[in-house]
Amino acid sequence: MKHITQKVMVLSAAAATAAAVTLLPAPHAQARTRLLSPPEIGIQFNADGDPGQCSGRTGEQWHFDQHLTDPIRFDTDSRPGGCRLAFGIYDPDNYFAGASVTYRFESSTGGNPAQCGNQGTHQMPIQRTSRAFGPSIRIDTDNRPGGCVLTFALSSPTLMGIDVDYSSDGNRDQCGNALPFPGIPSPVDNSRAVPIVIDTDDRPGGCRLQLRLRSF
């Protein structure tokens, strides 16, 4: 009986040790979890004239993936100046290796191109070592004909996406592809680009824009 009791105690101790090993990850695995840094999306938004035309969150902002950026607001009209806007992605753990994200800026069909500064297709930089922005575009829509079209697109071998939340808080005709504030985010992925139209002028209200980076 004594021999059997001792054997049971030894087996119980071995089972407890195995359970402890199963429940506690190895030290290197714990360190790797602490080192993981989620990617971030950034917006730089500033006025170069009357600041009332470029409101919401101005300056520089960065937000982790799965989180919407703070709203920026376009309301350029007959007041002096316009808004300067740029984007970037910070990816310290290289989640998006091989990805390309662009923002194309152009005047609308029949619009006055002088309202849309630095037209073209610009790369949204994806940096591992620092937070950086791509080329700045300039919005100065007013009562001149037409407006500006800003299109977000991406190509990536990995699963990623960007949500574009574009909404109107006044006359919706100033904000093409927008919904009343707050809007419903539109997804950008390998199969779908998302354009928004900015045509603010002296009509009431303006347009709000938020972005959200998605990694899977």
Solvent accessible surface area in square Angstrom, and as a share of the most:
residue,aa,sasa,rsa
1,M,181,0.81
2,K,151,0.64
3,H,137,0.61
4,I,104,0.53
5,T,65,0.38
6,Q,91,0.41
7,K,120,0.51
8,V,85,0.49
9,M,127,0.57
10,V,100,0.58
11,L,109,0.54
12,S,65,0.42
13,A,61,0.47
14,A,57,0.45
15,A,64,0.49
16,A,65,0.50
17,T,87,0.50
18,A,57,0.44
19,A,49,0.38
20,A,49,0.38
21,V,110,0.63
22,T,112,0.65
23,L,141,0.70
24,L,123,0.61
25,P,72,0.45
26,A,43,0.34
27,P,108,0.68
28,H,140,0.63
29,A,39,0.30
30,Q,76,0.34
31,A,36,0.28
32,R,131,0.48
33,T,97,0.56
34,R,180,0.66
35,L,121,0.60
36,L,78,0.39
37,S,41,0.27
38,P,55,0.35
39,P,1,0.01
40,E,12,0.06
41,I,0,0.00
42,G,0,0.00
43,I,0,0.00
44,Q,62,0.27
45,F,0,0.00
46,N,62,0.32
47,A,38,0.29
48,D,62,0.32
49,G,33,0.32
50,D,45,0.23
51,P,98,0.62
52,G,35,0.33
53,Q,0,0.00
54,C,3,0.02
55,S,36,0.23
56,G,54,0.52
57,R,93,0.34
58,T,61,0.36
59,G,27,0.26
60,E,92,0.41
61,Q,4,0.02
62,W,45,0.16
63,H,39,0.17
64,F,104,0.43
65,D,15,0.08
66,Q,92,0.41
67,H,107,0.48
68,L,55,0.27
69,T,1,0.00
70,D,49,0.25
71,P,39,0.25
72,I,0,0.00
73,R,48,0.17
74,F,0,0.00
75,D,20,0.10
76,T,0,0.00
77,D,16,0.08
78,S,85,0.55
79,R,81,0.29
80,P,99,0.62
81,G,20,0.19
82,G,0,0.00
83,C,0,0.00
84,R,108,0.39
85,L,1,0.00
86,A,1,0.01
87,F,0,0.00
88,G,0,0.00
89,I,0,0.00
90,Y,33,0.13
91,D,0,0.00
92,P,27,0.17
93,D,38,0.20
94,N,58,0.30
95,Y,88,0.33
96,F,5,0.02
97,A,49,0.38
98,G,70,0.67
99,A,19,0.14
100,S,40,0.26
101,V,0,0.00
102,T,27,0.16
103,Y,0,0.00
104,R,102,0.37
105,F,0,0.00
106,E,54,0.24
107,S,29,0.19
108,S,24,0.15
109,T,147,0.85
110,G,73,0.70
111,G,13,0.13
112,N,45,0.23
113,P,79,0.50
114,A,70,0.54
115,Q,1,0.00
116,C,4,0.02
117,G,24,0.23
118,N,77,0.39
119,Q,73,0.32
120,G,21,0.20
121,T,78,0.45
122,H,21,0.09
123,Q,91,0.40
124,M,1,0.00
125,P,28,0.18
126,I,49,0.25
127,Q,66,0.29
128,R,125,0.46
129,T,127,0.74
130,S,57,0.37
131,R,117,0.43
132,A,30,0.23
133,F,44,0.18
134,G,14,0.13
135,P,62,0.39
136,S,44,0.29
137,I,0,0.00
138,R,58,0.21
139,I,0,0.00
140,D,22,0.11
141,T,0,0.00
142,D,23,0.12
143,N,100,0.51
144,R,76,0.28
145,P,87,0.55
146,G,28,0.27
147,G,1,0.01
148,C,0,0.00
149,V,26,0.15
150,L,0,0.00
151,T,25,0.15
152,F,0,0.00
153,A,33,0.25
154,L,15,0.07
155,S,71,0.46
156,S,11,0.07
157,P,104,0.65
158,T,54,0.31
159,L,135,0.67
160,M,9,0.04
161,G,0,0.00
162,I,0,0.00
163,D,9,0.05
164,V,2,0.01
165,D,10,0.05
166,Y,9,0.03
167,S,3,0.02
168,S,3,0.02
169,D,53,0.27
170,G,36,0.35
171,N,50,0.26
172,R,120,0.44
173,D,109,0.57
174,Q,0,0.00
175,C,2,0.01
176,G,22,0.21
177,N,104,0.53
178,A,6,0.05
179,L,71,0.35
180,P,72,0.45
181,F,88,0.37
182,P,104,0.65
183,G,12,0.12
184,I,124,0.63
185,P,44,0.27
186,S,34,0.22
187,P,59,0.37
188,V,1,0.00
189,D,48,0.25
190,N,96,0.49
191,S,108,0.69
192,R,114,0.42
193,A,49,0.38
194,V,9,0.05
195,P,53,0.34
196,I,1,0.01
197,V,42,0.24
198,I,0,0.00
199,D,29,0.15
200,T,0,0.00
201,D,15,0.08
202,D,80,0.42
203,R,79,0.29
204,P,99,0.62
205,G,21,0.21
206,G,0,0.00
207,C,0,0.00
208,R,64,0.23
209,L,0,0.00
210,Q,28,0.13
211,L,0,0.00
212,R,60,0.22
213,L,0,0.00
214,R,44,0.16
215,S,27,0.17
216,F,157,0.65
